[in-house]
């Protein structure tokens, strides 16, 4: 139980640092992006070991659909105002989604080819 509390504490500390960066830096980057980059850097530099956040992060990923309920209800309550923007949003979202999927697939294939060329494939 205490381990789980410390894991959440580490994640919350990264979130706090991300909020600070978002408030202090004059860049239009959301705190969530800073948080992802900080966590990636902390894991990559071994400042935080994966075991130190794995259980808490697995729990958060498991309840992720529940976390989307509040924004979904907010969107539903504003449906009358949002209806006018539905067509432009769909026209923008469909090609962007296709581009992101294609780009992600190409990057994944590229990374896999680099791993194969590198020999002993690290997992």
N, CA, C and O atoms as CSV, one atom per row, in Angstrom:
chain,resi,resn,atom,element,x,y,z
A,1,UNK,N,N,0.825,-1.206,0.000
A,1,UNK,CA,C,0.000,0.000,0.000
A,1,UNK,C,C,0.864,1.264,0.000
A,1,UNK,O,O,0.604,2.205,-0.750
A,2,UNK,N,N,1.902,1.271,0.858
A,2,UNK,CA,C,2.780,2.441,0.907
A,2,UNK,C,C,3.523,2.615,-0.414
A,2,UNK,O,O,3.769,3.737,-0.855
A,3,UNK,N,N,3.879,1.493,-1.040
A,3,UNK,CA,C,4.575,1.553,-2.325
A,3,UNK,C,C,3.703,2.261,-3.357
A,3,UNK,O,O,4.192,3.078,-4.137
A,4,UNK,N,N,2.420,1.946,-3.358
A,4,UNK,CA,C,1.497,2.565,-4.307
A,4,UNK,C,C,1.381,4.071,-4.056
A,4,UNK,O,O,1.306,4.857,-5.000
A,5,UNK,N,N,1.366,4.461,-2.797
A,5,UNK,CA,C,1.288,5.891,-2.466
A,5,UNK,C,C,2.536,6.616,-2.966
A,5,UNK,O,O,2.438,7.708,-3.525
A,6,UNK,N,N,3.711,6.012,-2.767
A,6,UNK,CA,C,4.944,6.631,-3.250
A,6,UNK,C,C,4.978,6.687,-4.780
A,6,UNK,O,O,5.511,7.636,-5.354
A,7,UNK,N,N,4.416,5.682,-5.434
A,7,UNK,CA,C,4.369,5.694,-6.899
A,7,UNK,C,C,3.496,6.846,-7.392
A,7,UNK,O,O,3.874,7.574,-8.310
A,8,UNK,N,N,2.321,7.004,-6.769
A,8,UNK,CA,C,1.462,8.128,-7.148
A,8,UNK,C,C,2.150,9.450,-6.834
A,8,UNK,O,O,2.007,10.417,-7.582
A,9,UNK,N,N,2.890,9.498,-5.742
A,9,UNK,CA,C,3.627,10.709,-5.381
A,9,UNK,C,C,4.638,11.094,-6.446
A,9,UNK,O,O,4.771,12.268,-6.791
A,10,UNK,N,N,5.341,10.112,-6.961
A,10,UNK,CA,C,6.317,10.392,-8.032
A,10,UNK,C,C,5.612,10.938,-9.282
A,10,UNK,O,O,6.072,11.897,-9.901
A,11,UNK,N,N,4.513,10.319,-9.627
A,11,UNK,CA,C,3.768,10.772,-10.809
A,11,UNK,C,C,3.229,12.183,-10.584
A,11,UNK,O,O,3.291,13.022,-11.483
A,12,UNK,N,N,2.702,12.447,-9.390
A,12,UNK,CA,C,2.184,13.781,-9.090
A,12,UNK,C,C,3.298,14.824,-9.064
A,12,UNK,O,O,3.076,15.972,-9.449
A,13,UNK,N,N,4.484,14.441,-8.619
A,13,UNK,CA,C,5.613,15.372,-8.621
A,13,UNK,C,C,5.981,15.762,-10.054
A,13,UNK,O,O,6.263,16.927,-10.332
A,14,UNK,N,N,5.977,14.792,-10.950
A,14,UNK,CA,C,6.246,15.089,-12.368
A,14,UNK,C,C,5.156,16.015,-12.911
A,14,UNK,O,O,5.449,16.948,-13.658
A,15,UNK,N,N,3.913,15.761,-12.543
A,15,UNK,CA,C,2.804,16.622,-12.989
A,15,UNK,C,C,2.974,18.046,-12.452
A,15,UNK,O,O,2.710,19.019,-13.159
A,16,UNK,N,N,3.418,18.159,-11.197
A,16,UNK,CA,C,3.646,19.471,-10.599
A,16,UNK,C,C,4.747,20.222,-11.347
A,16,UNK,O,O,4.597,21.402,-11.663
A,17,UNK,N,N,5.852,19.532,-11.627
A,17,UNK,CA,C,6.937,20.160,-12.388
A,17,UNK,C,C,6.457,20.593,-13.771
A,17,UNK,O,O,6.845,21.651,-14.266
A,18,UNK,N,N,5.616,19.774,-14.388
A,18,UNK,CA,C,5.078,20.114,-15.705
A,18,UNK,C,C,4.209,21.362,-15.636
A,18,UNK,O,O,4.278,22.216,-16.520
A,19,UNK,N,N,3.399,21.473,-14.602
A,19,UNK,CA,C,2.567,22.675,-14.432
A,19,UNK,C,C,3.439,23.909,-14.233
A,19,UNK,O,O,3.140,24.978,-14.765
A,20,UNK,N,N,4.524,23.759,-13.461
A,20,UNK,CA,C,5.452,24.874,-13.275
A,20,UNK,C,C,6.071,25.305,-14.606
A,20,UNK,O,O,6.119,26.494,-14.921
A,21,UNK,N,N,6.540,24.333,-15.379
A,21,UNK,CA,C,7.126,24.661,-16.681
A,21,UNK,C,C,6.114,25.366,-17.581
A,21,UNK,O,O,6.441,26.331,-18.271
A,22,UNK,N,N,4.893,24.869,-17.560
A,22,UNK,CA,C,3.853,25.459,-18.398
A,22,UNK,C,C,3.571,26.904,-17.994
A,22,UNK,O,O,3.312,27.756,-18.844
A,23,UNK,N,N,3.623,27.169,-16.691
A,23,UNK,CA,C,3.346,28.525,-16.205
A,23,UNK,C,C,4.537,29.459,-16.424
A,23,UNK,O,O,4.351,30.650,-16.672
A,24,UNK,N,N,5.751,28.930,-16.334
A,24,UNK,CA,C,6.939,29.780,-16.391
A,24,UNK,C,C,7.450,30.020,-17.809
A,24,UNK,O,O,7.932,31.109,-18.118
A,25,UNK,N,N,7.349,29.020,-18.663
A,25,UNK,CA,C,7.878,29.172,-20.021
A,25,UNK,C,C,6.833,29.816,-20.935
A,25,UNK,O,O,5.656,29.460,-20.881
A,26,UNK,N,N,7.259,30.751,-21.762
A,26,UNK,CA,C,6.306,31.448,-22.635
A,26,UNK,C,C,6.034,30.684,-23.932
A,26,UNK,O,O,5.998,31.280,-25.009
A,27,UNK,N,N,5.844,29.372,-23.830
A,27,UNK,CA,C,5.572,28.555,-25.004
A,27,UNK,C,C,4.133,28.041,-24.945
A,27,UNK,O,O,3.616,27.782,-23.859
A,28,UNK,N,N,3.489,27.892,-26.090
A,28,UNK,CA,C,2.101,27.400,-26.093
A,28,UNK,C,C,2.045,25.871,-26.019
A,28,UNK,O,O,1.425,25.222,-26.863
A,29,UNK,N,N,2.695,25.309,-25.007
A,29,UNK,CA,C,2.732,23.855,-24.834
A,29,UNK,C,C,1.975,23.520,-23.560
A,29,UNK,O,O,2.272,24.088,-22.510
A,30,UNK,N,N,0.997,22.605,-23.622
A,30,UNK,CA,C,0.241,22.258,-22.428
A,30,UNK,C,C,1.101,21.519,-21.406
A,30,UNK,O,O,2.091,20.876,-21.755
A,31,UNK,N,N,0.711,21.621,-20.160
A,31,UNK,CA,C,1.446,20.975,-19.071
A,31,UNK,C,C,1.498,19.465,-19.252
A,31,UNK,O,O,2.474,18.830,-18.852
A,32,UNK,N,N,0.469,18.885,-19.846
A,32,UNK,CA,C,0.462,17.434,-20.039
A,32,UNK,C,C,1.593,16.986,-20.961
A,32,UNK,O,O,2.163,15.912,-20.765
A,33,UNK,N,N,1.920,17.795,-21.960
A,33,UNK,CA,C,3.021,17.458,-22.868
A,33,UNK,C,C,4.352,17.573,-22.119
A,33,UNK,O,O,5.225,16.715,-22.249
A,34,UNK,N,N,4.492,18.640,-21.339
A,34,UNK,CA,C,5.696,18.761,-20.507
A,34,UNK,C,C,5.820,17.561,-19.568
A,34,UNK,O,O,6.913,17.030,-19.371
A,35,UNK,N,N,4.701,17.141,-18.994
A,35,UNK,CA,C,4.725,16.006,-18.080
A,35,UNK,C,C,5.184,14.733,-18.765
A,35,UNK,O,O,5.987,13.980,-18.213
A,36,UNK,N,N,4.678,14.491,-19.965
A,36,UNK,CA,C,5.109,13.305,-20.704
A,36,UNK,C,C,6.599,13.357,-21.015
A,36,UNK,O,O,7.301,12.353,-20.894
A,37,UNK,N,N,7.078,14.529,-21.416
A,37,UNK,CA,C,8.499,14.669,-21.732
A,37,UNK,C,C,9.371,14.526,-20.483
A,37,UNK,O,O,10.442,13.921,-20.528
A,38,UNK,N,N,8.899,15.092,-19.365
A,38,UNK,CA,C,9.651,14.960,-18.116
A,38,UNK,C,C,9.711,13.503,-17.653
A,38,UNK,O,O,10.759,13.026,-17.217
A,39,UNK,N,N,8.588,12.806,-17.750
A,39,UNK,CA,C,8.569,11.400,-17.332
A,39,UNK,C,C,9.460,10.563,-18.244
A,39,UNK,O,O,10.195,9.693,-17.777
A,40,UNK,N,N,9.393,10.831,-19.543
A,40,UNK,CA,C,10.257,10.117,-20.487
A,40,UNK,C,C,11.724,10.362,-20.158
A,40,UNK,O,O,12.528,9.429,-20.152
A,41,UNK,N,N,12.072,11.617,-19.882
A,41,UNK,CA,C,13.460,11.949,-19.549
A,41,UNK,C,C,13.873,11.286,-18.235
A,41,UNK,O,O,14.975,10.749,-18.126
A,42,UNK,N,N,12.993,11.325,-17.245
A,42,UNK,CA,C,13.326,10.723,-15.950
A,42,UNK,C,C,13.510,9.214,-16.067
A,42,UNK,O,O,14.399,8.644,-15.434
A,43,UNK,N,N,12.676,8.568,-16.871
A,43,UNK,CA,C,12.826,7.126,-17.078
A,43,UNK,C,C,14.069,6.824,-17.916
A,43,UNK,O,O,14.804,5.881,-17.626
A,44,UNK,N,N,14.297,7.618,-18.942
A,44,UNK,CA,C,15.455,7.396,-19.812
A,44,UNK,C,C,16.784,7.622,-19.106
A,44,UNK,O,O,17.758,6.910,-19.350
A,45,UNK,N,N,16.816,8.619,-18.228
A,45,UNK,CA,C,18.034,8.921,-17.478
A,45,UNK,C,C,18.153,8.102,-16.194
A,45,UNK,O,O,19.099,8.266,-15.424
A,46,UNK,N,N,17.181,7.220,-15.978
A,46,UNK,CA,C,17.155,6.344,-14.794
A,46,UNK,C,C,17.039,7.122,-13.482
A,46,UNK,O,O,17.440,6.630,-12.427
A,47,UNK,N,N,16.485,8.350,-13.551
A,47,UNK,CA,C,16.192,9.079,-12.321
A,47,UNK,C,C,15.022,8.414,-11.611
A,47,UNK,O,O,14.962,8.379,-10.382
A,48,UNK,N,N,14.098,7.889,-12.399
A,48,UNK,CA,C,12.978,7.099,-11.897
A,48,UNK,C,C,13.051,5.761,-12.612
A,48,UNK,O,O,13.146,5.708,-13.838
A,49,UNK,N,N,13.007,4.691,-11.850
A,49,UNK,CA,C,13.000,3.358,-12.456
A,49,UNK,C,C,11.554,2.981,-12.756
A,49,UNK,O,O,10.632,3.406,-12.060
A,50,UNK,N,N,11.370,2.185,-13.791
A,50,UNK,CA,C,10.031,1.791,-14.213
A,50,UNK,C,C,9.260,1.129,-13.081
A,50,UNK,O,O,8.058,1.356,-12.940
A,51,UNK,N,N,9.927,0.318,-12.276
A,51,UNK,CA,C,9.258,-0.345,-11.158
A,51,UNK,C,C,8.730,0.651,-10.124
A,51,UNK,O,O,7.831,0.325,-9.350
A,52,UNK,N,N,9.286,1.859,-10.112
A,52,UNK,CA,C,8.875,2.865,-9.139
A,52,UNK,C,C,7.571,3.571,-9.522
A,52,UNK,O,O,7.030,4.331,-8.719
A,53,UNK,N,N,7.062,3.338,-10.717
A,53,UNK,CA,C,5.802,3.950,-11.142
A,53,UNK,C,C,4.884,2.976,-11.878
A,53,UNK,O,O,3.776,3.348,-12.266
A,54,UNK,N,N,5.329,1.737,-12.074
A,54,UNK,CA,C,4.606,0.800,-12.936
A,54,UNK,C,C,3.211,0.457,-12.413
A,54,UNK,O,O,2.245,0.489,-13.174
A,55,UNK,N,N,3.095,0.133,-11.143
A,55,UNK,CA,C,1.798,-0.288,-10.603
A,55,UNK,C,C,0.788,0.867,-10.630
A,55,UNK,O,O,-0.364,0.676,-11.020
A,56,UNK,N,N,1.216,2.056,-10.219
A,56,UNK,CA,C,0.317,3.213,-10.217
A,56,UNK,C,C,-0.073,3.601,-11.640
A,56,UNK,O,O,-1.231,3.934,-11.895
A,57,UNK,N,N,0.877,3.561,-12.562
A,57,UNK,CA,C,0.556,3.938,-13.940
A,57,UNK,C,C,-0.366,2.915,-14.593
A,57,UNK,O,O,-1.232,3.281,-15.388
A,58,UNK,N,N,-0.190,1.639,-14.267
A,58,UNK,CA,C,-1.100,0.614,-14.792
A,58,UNK,C,C,-2.514,0.833,-14.282
A,58,UNK,O,O,-3.484,0.648,-15.017
A,59,UNK,N,N,-2.628,1.227,-13.020
A,59,UNK,CA,C,-3.941,1.532,-12.460
A,59,UNK,C,C,-4.573,2.717,-13.188
A,59,UNK,O,O,-5.750,2.672,-13.544
A,60,UNK,N,N,-3.793,3.773,-13.409
A,60,UNK,CA,C,-4.327,4.963,-14.085
A,60,UNK,C,C,-4.751,4.647,-15.515
A,60,UNK,O,O,-5.783,5.133,-15.976
A,61,UNK,N,N,-3.970,3.845,-16.213
A,61,UNK,CA,C,-4.350,3.450,-17.575
A,61,UNK,C,C,-5.627,2.609,-17.542
A,61,UNK,O,O,-6.460,2.705,-18.444
A,62,UNK,N,N,-5.780,1.788,-16.506
A,62,UNK,CA,C,-6.967,0.948,-16.381
A,62,UNK,C,C,-8.244,1.739,-16.178
A,62,UNK,O,O,-9.308,1.340,-16.651
A,63,UNK,N,N,-8.145,2.872,-15.468
A,63,UNK,CA,C,-9.352,3.674,-15.209
A,63,UNK,C,C,-9.493,4.838,-16.184
A,63,UNK,O,O,-10.369,5.686,-16.011
A,64,UNK,N,N,-8.650,4.888,-17.197
A,64,UNK,CA,C,-8.667,5.990,-18.159
A,64,UNK,C,C,-10.044,6.233,-18.779
A,64,UNK,O,O,-10.449,7.389,-18.897
A,65,UNK,N,N,-10.781,5.188,-19.180
A,65,UNK,CA,C,-12.111,5.466,-19.751
A,65,UNK,C,C,-13.038,6.216,-18.787
A,65,UNK,O,O,-13.851,7.032,-19.220
A,66,UNK,N,N,-12.919,5.949,-17.510
A,66,UNK,CA,C,-13.755,6.645,-16.525
A,66,UNK,C,C,-13.388,8.125,-16.476
A,66,UNK,O,O,-14.255,8.973,-16.263
A,67,UNK,N,N,-12.110,8.437,-16.671
A,67,UNK,CA,C,-11.667,9.826,-16.622
A,67,UNK,C,C,-12.197,10.643,-17.793
A,67,UNK,O,O,-12.198,11.873,-17.734
A,68,UNK,N,N,-12.645,9.982,-18.852
A,68,UNK,CA,C,-13.201,10.695,-20.001
A,68,UNK,C,C,-14.699,10.969,-19.848
A,68,UNK,O,O,-15.282,11.654,-20.689
A,69,UNK,N,N,-15.329,10.454,-18.802
A,69,UNK,CA,C,-16.768,10.656,-18.634
A,69,UNK,C,C,-17.128,12.119,-18.426
A,69,UNK,O,O,-18.073,12.610,-19.043
A,70,UNK,N,N,-16.404,12.818,-17.580
A,70,UNK,CA,C,-16.738,14.210,-17.282
A,70,UNK,C,C,-16.643,15.087,-18.529
A,70,UNK,O,O,-17.574,15.847,-18.796
A,71,UNK,N,N,-15.551,15.014,-19.309
A,71,UNK,CA,C,-15.542,15.821,-20.538
A,71,UNK,C,C,-16.647,15.417,-21.519
A,71,UNK,O,O,-17.202,16.269,-22.213
A,72,UNK,N,N,-16.965,14.130,-21.576
A,72,UNK,CA,C,-18.020,13.686,-22.494
A,72,UNK,C,C,-19.371,14.269,-22.091
A,72,UNK,O,O,-20.147,14.689,-22.950
A,73,UNK,N,N,-19.653,14.298,-20.803
A,73,UNK,CA,C,-20.908,14.892,-20.335
A,73,UNK,C,C,-20.925,16.387,-20.626
A,73,UNK,O,O,-21.962,16.937,-20.996
A,74,UNK,N,N,-19.774,17.052,-20.458
A,74,UNK,CA,C,-19.696,18.476,-20.772
A,74,UNK,C,C,-19.974,18.751,-22.238
A,74,UNK,O,O,-20.656,19.717,-22.579
A,75,UNK,N,N,-19.444,17.897,-23.104
A,75,UNK,CA,C,-19.697,18.057,-24.541
A,75,UNK,C,C,-21.164,17.841,-24.842
A,75,UNK,O,O,-21.747,18.569,-25.646
A,76,UNK,N,N,-21.769,16.848,-24.207
A,76,UNK,CA,C,-23.191,16.574,-24.450
A,76,UNK,C,C,-24.062,17.738,-23.980
A,76,UNK,O,O,-25.076,18.044,-24.608
A,77,UNK,N,N,-23.678,18.385,-22.887
A,77,UNK,CA,C,-24.487,19.497,-22.397
A,77,UNK,C,C,-24.369,20.723,-23.302
A,77,UNK,O,O,-25.249,21.584,-23.289
A,78,UNK,N,N,-23.304,20.812,-24.080
A,78,UNK,CA,C,-23.115,21.931,-25.002
A,78,UNK,C,C,-23.419,21.557,-26.454
A,78,UNK,O,O,-23.001,22.256,-27.376
A,79,UNK,N,N,-24.143,20.464,-26.655
A,79,UNK,CA,C,-24.372,19.956,-27.994
A,79,UNK,C,C,-25.029,20.988,-28.915
A,79,UNK,O,O,-24.678,21.066,-30.092
A,80,UNK,N,N,-25.963,21.770,-28.406
A,80,UNK,CA,C,-26.662,22.747,-29.259
A,80,UNK,C,C,-25.673,23.753,-29.857
A,80,UNK,O,O,-25.780,24.117,-31.028
A,81,UNK,N,N,-24.703,24.201,-29.036
A,81,UNK,CA,C,-23.721,25.159,-29.529
A,81,UNK,C,C,-22.690,24.484,-30.433
A,81,UNK,O,O,-22.197,25.097,-31.379
A,82,UNK,N,N,-22.371,23.245,-30.150
A,82,UNK,CA,C,-21.336,22.542,-30.897
A,82,UNK,C,C,-21.814,21.972,-32.230
A,82,UNK,O,O,-20.998,21.667,-33.100
A,83,UNK,N,N,-23.111,21.826,-32.396
A,83,UNK,CA,C,-23.658,21.235,-33.617
A,83,UNK,C,C,-23.222,22.005,-34.859
A,83,UNK,O,O,-22.980,21.407,-35.908
A,84,UNK,N,N,-23.121,23.331,-34.745
A,84,UNK,CA,C,-22.724,24.150,-35.901
A,84,UNK,C,C,-21.287,23.842,-36.334
A,84,UNK,O,O,-20.933,24.048,-37.495
A,85,UNK,N,N,-20.465,23.354,-35.414
A,85,UNK,CA,C,-19.067,23.077,-35.722
A,85,UNK,C,C,-18.810,21.613,-36.073
A,85,UNK,O,O,-17.663,21.231,-36.308
A,86,UNK,N,N,-19.852,20.793,-36.112
A,86,UNK,CA,C,-19.666,19.362,-36.313
A,86,UNK,C,C,-19.008,19.046,-37.661
A,86,UNK,O,O,-18.019,18.315,-37.701
A,87,UNK,N,N,-19.528,19.571,-38.737
A,87,UNK,CA,C,-18.984,19.263,-40.064
A,87,UNK,C,C,-17.527,19.731,-40.211
A,87,UNK,O,O,-16.689,18.949,-40.659
A,88,UNK,N,N,-17.201,20.975,-39.850
A,88,UNK,CA,C,-15.790,21.371,-39.958
A,88,UNK,C,C,-14.865,20.516,-39.081
A,88,UNK,O,O,-13.742,20.209,-39.478
A,89,UNK,N,N,-15.332,20.139,-37.909
A,89,UNK,CA,C,-14.507,19.299,-37.025
A,89,UNK,C,C,-14.276,17.927,-37.635
A,89,UNK,O,O,-13.161,17.408,-37.590
A,90,UNK,N,N,-15.313,17.338,-38.202
A,90,UNK,CA,C,-15.168,16.019,-38.826
A,90,UNK,C,C,-14.265,16.122,-40.048
A,90,UNK,O,O,-13.410,15.264,-40.268
A,91,UNK,N,N,-14.456,17.173,-40.843
A,91,UNK,CA,C,-13.618,17.354,-42.028
A,91,UNK,C,C,-12.147,17.579,-41.663
A,91,UNK,O,O,-11.256,17.242,-42.442
A,92,UNK,N,N,-11.897,18.138,-40.499
A,92,UNK,CA,C,-10.513,18.324,-40.058
A,92,UNK,C,C,-9.986,17.066,-39.381
A,92,UNK,O,O,-8.823,16.708,-39.562
A,93,UNK,N,N,-10.828,16.393,-38.603
A,93,UNK,CA,C,-10.369,15.257,-37.801
A,93,UNK,C,C,-10.060,14.018,-38.646
A,93,UNK,O,O,-9.110,13.294,-38.347
A,94,UNK,N,N,-10.832,13.769,-39.674
A,94,UNK,CA,C,-10.635,12.543,-40.458
A,94,UNK,C,C,-9.270,12.524,-41.155
A,94,UNK,O,O,-8.528,11.557,-40.984
A,95,UNK,N,N,-8.910,13.549,-41.931
A,95,UNK,CA,C,-7.586,13.474,-42.572
A,95,UNK,C,C,-6.429,13.527,-41.569
A,95,UNK,O,O,-5.400,12.882,-41.772
A,96,UNK,N,N,-6.600,14.291,-40.495
A,96,UNK,CA,C,-5.534,14.356,-39.486
A,96,UNK,C,C,-5.364,12.996,-38.818
A,96,UNK,O,O,-4.237,12.571,-38.567
A,97,UNK,N,N,-6.452,12.319,-38.532
A,97,UNK,CA,C,-6.372,10.986,-37.930
A,97,UNK,C,C,-5.658,10.017,-38.865
A,97,UNK,O,O,-4.815,9.234,-38.428
A,98,UNK,N,N,-5.994,10.070,-40.138
A,98,UNK,CA,C,-5.343,9.191,-41.121
A,98,UNK,C,C,-3.848,9.505,-41.198
A,98,UNK,O,O,-3.027,8.589,-41.247
A,99,UNK,N,N,-3.490,10.791,-41.209
A,99,UNK,CA,C,-2.076,11.171,-41.257
A,99,UNK,C,C,-1.321,10.715,-40.007
A,99,UNK,O,O,-0.186,10.246,-40.101
A,100,UNK,N,N,-1.945,10.852,-38.847
A,100,UNK,CA,C,-1.295,10.417,-37.607
A,100,UNK,C,C,-1.112,8.906,-37.598
A,100,UNK,O,O,-0.059,8.411,-37.197
A,101,UNK,N,N,-2.122,8.177,-38.034
A,101,UNK,CA,C,-2.007,6.715,-38.078
A,101,UNK,C,C,-0.919,6.291,-39.055
A,101,UNK,O,O,-0.113,5.413,-38.747
A,102,UNK,N,N,-0.893,6.906,-40.221
A,102,UNK,CA,C,0.130,6.560,-41.211
A,102,UNK,C,C,1.517,6.931,-40.705
A,102,UNK,O,O,2.459,6.150,-40.837
A,103,UNK,N,N,1.643,8.109,-40.134
A,103,UNK,CA,C,2.926,8.536,-39.589
A,103,UNK,C,C,3.404,7.642,-38.465
A,103,UNK,O,O,4.582,7.292,-38.404
A,104,UNK,N,N,2.500,7.269,-37.578
A,104,UNK,CA,C,2.861,6.369,-36.474
A,104,UNK,C,C,3.304,5.015,-37.007
A,104,UNK,O,O,4.277,4.440,-36.519
A,105,UNK,N,N,2.602,4.510,-37.995
A,105,UNK,CA,C,2.976,3.226,-38.586
A,105,UNK,C,C,4.347,3.279,-39.236
A,105,UNK,O,O,5.152,2.362,-39.076
A,106,UNK,N,N,4.613,4.356,-39.972
A,106,UNK,CA,C,5.921,4.496,-40.627
A,106,UNK,C,C,7.049,4.625,-39.603
A,106,UNK,O,O,8.114,4.030,-39.770
A,107,UNK,N,N,6.816,5.395,-38.556
A,107,UNK,CA,C,7.843,5.542,-37.518
A,107,UNK,C,C,8.081,4.218,-36.810
A,107,UNK,O,O,9.224,3.871,-36.508
A,108,UNK,N,N,7.013,3.477,-36.542
A,108,UNK,CA,C,7.152,2.174,-35.898
A,108,UNK,C,C,7.955,1.223,-36.774
A,108,UNK,O,O,8.846,0.528,-36.285
A,109,UNK,N,N,7.648,1.189,-38.052
A,109,UNK,CA,C,8.410,0.332,-38.971
A,109,UNK,C,C,9.870,0.756,-39.032
A,109,UNK,O,O,10.758,-0.096,-39.067
A,110,UNK,N,N,10.130,2.049,-39.043
A,110,UNK,CA,C,11.493,2.555,-39.078
A,110,UNK,C,C,12.268,2.141,-37.825
A,110,UNK,O,O,13.414,1.700,-37.914
A,111,UNK,N,N,11.628,2.287,-36.647
A,111,UNK,CA,C,12.284,1.907,-35.391
A,111,UNK,C,C,12.551,0.401,-35.365
A,111,UNK,O,O,13.615,-0.034,-34.923
A,112,UNK,N,N,11.599,-0.385,-35.833
A,112,UNK,CA,C,11.811,-1.837,-35.868
A,112,UNK,C,C,12.946,-2.203,-36.814
A,112,UNK,O,O,13.732,-3.101,-36.514
A,113,UNK,N,N,13.043,-1.523,-37.946
A,113,UNK,CA,C,14.149,-1.823,-38.867
A,113,UNK,C,C,15.489,-1.431,-38.254
A,113,UNK,O,O,16.488,-2.116,-38.469
A,114,UNK,N,N,15.522,-0.340,-37.494
A,114,UNK,CA,C,16.755,0.051,-36.802
A,114,UNK,C,C,17.159,-0.998,-35.767
A,114,UNK,O,O,18.340,-1.308,-35.613
A,115,UNK,N,N,16.169,-1.540,-35.062
A,115,UNK,CA,C,16.467,-2.574,-34.064
A,115,UNK,C,C,17.019,-3.832,-34.726
A,115,UNK,O,O,17.945,-4.458,-34.210
A,116,UNK,N,N,16.447,-4.197,-35.867
A,116,UNK,CA,C,16.929,-5.393,-36.566
A,116,UNK,C,C,18.338,-5.182,-37.092
A,116,UNK,O,O,19.164,-6.093,-37.034
A,117,UNK,N,N,18.621,-3.986,-37.606
A,117,UNK,CA,C,19.962,-3.684,-38.113
A,117,UNK,C,C,20.973,-3.626,-36.977
A,117,UNK,O,O,22.143,-3.961,-37.160
A,118,UNK,N,N,20.512,-3.197,-35.793
A,118,UNK,CA,C,21.400,-3.077,-34.652
A,118,UNK,C,C,21.851,-4.406,-34.104
A,118,UNK,O,O,22.705,-4.447,-33.217
A,119,UNK,N,N,21.312,-5.478,-34.597
A,119,UNK,CA,C,21.746,-6.794,-34.137
A,119,UNK,C,C,20.903,-7.299,-32.990
A,119,UNK,O,O,19.678,-7.346,-33.100
A,120,UNK,N,N,21.488,-7.650,-31.970
A,120,UNK,CA,C,20.952,-8.373,-30.822
A,120,UNK,C,C,19.627,-7.847,-30.283
A,120,UNK,O,O,19.367,-8.090,-29.104
A,121,UNK,N,N,18.798,-7.183,-30.989
A,121,UNK,CA,C,17.486,-6.672,-30.614
A,121,UNK,C,C,17.202,-6.566,-29.126
A,121,UNK,O,O,16.925,-7.573,-28.474
A,122,UNK,N,N,17.267,-5.370,-28.587
A,122,UNK,CA,C,16.962,-5.148,-27.177
A,122,UNK,C,C,15.455,-5.011,-27.019
A,122,UNK,O,O,14.796,-4.375,-27.842
A,123,UNK,N,N,14.916,-5.600,-25.976
A,123,UNK,CA,C,13.477,-5.464,-25.697
A,123,UNK,C,C,13.254,-4.753,-24.396
A,123,UNK,O,O,12.109,-4.546,-23.994
